[in-house]
Amino acid sequence: MNNNDMKVRKATLDDIELLIQLRIDYLLDESKVKSIDDIEKIKIDLRVYLNKWIPNNGFIAYIAENNNVVLSTAFLSIVERPPRKANSSYLVGTVYNVYTYPEYRKQGIASKVMNALLIEAKSLNVAYVDLLSTDAGLPLYNKLGFEIIKDYTSMRLKIV
């Protein structure tokens, strides 16, 4: 592959079907979904979600392509957190669905996609960007400046 022909671009509403397919491909590759029924429900729910959040920058995705072939993507959801002191509400982003198709891995493509996503977050005045990483993703995220928060333990309570 010639990286000179590769472009990284921000997804738009016109990319909803592509973003849905990228999400499904990621979930299948990570063995997060197993049934056709789950996939179909995710597609429906994701279509609603993307139509709601793309227009107001609550959801941002970047896509790497080479000659109209998708190579990689990364998603970012942004929420406003309540103030901790006067006039201090702030935006926090959560990165997910960082995915490069297997045949294009280890070529620095995810790095370029993530850099574009982080530049966008900065331009929107996002104060912090969080993510959960697999072991395979740690070197990339460390290289980009992400740090493990030493004073906190990540916890989760499943409600539904």
C-alpha positions, 0 to 999 in steps of 0.5 A: 500500500502506498501511504501517499495515497492515504487520507484521513478525514472526519466522518459526516452524516453521509458516512452513517452506513459506513460508520455502522459497518465499521462498528460492527466489524470492530465488535465482530473482530473483538468477539463482542457480538455473536448473534445476527439479532444483536447485530441488527439491533446494534445497527438500528440503535447506532443509526439513531445515535449517529443521527442525533450526535454527529450534527452537534459534535457529541460524536466524532469519527475519523476514517483513514482511506486509500483509494476509497478503501477504508483502512482504519477508524477511531470514534470519540464521544464528547460529554459536558461534565458539571463544574467542580468550581465556579465557571468550570464545566468542561468537556470530556471525550471517550475514545472507542472503536479504534480499529484497523483492518488486520491487513493494514495493521502495524503501518502507523495508520491508527496513529494518524487517525488518533492524531486527527481525532485528538487535534479535533478534540483540542479544537473543541476545547475538550479538557480530557480524553479517556479510553480503555485499552487492550494490551495490543493498543497500549504502545499506541496510546502511550506514544500519543501521551495517554497515561494510566491514572495511578490514583484511580481504579477503573470500575463499572456497575452494570445496570441494564 
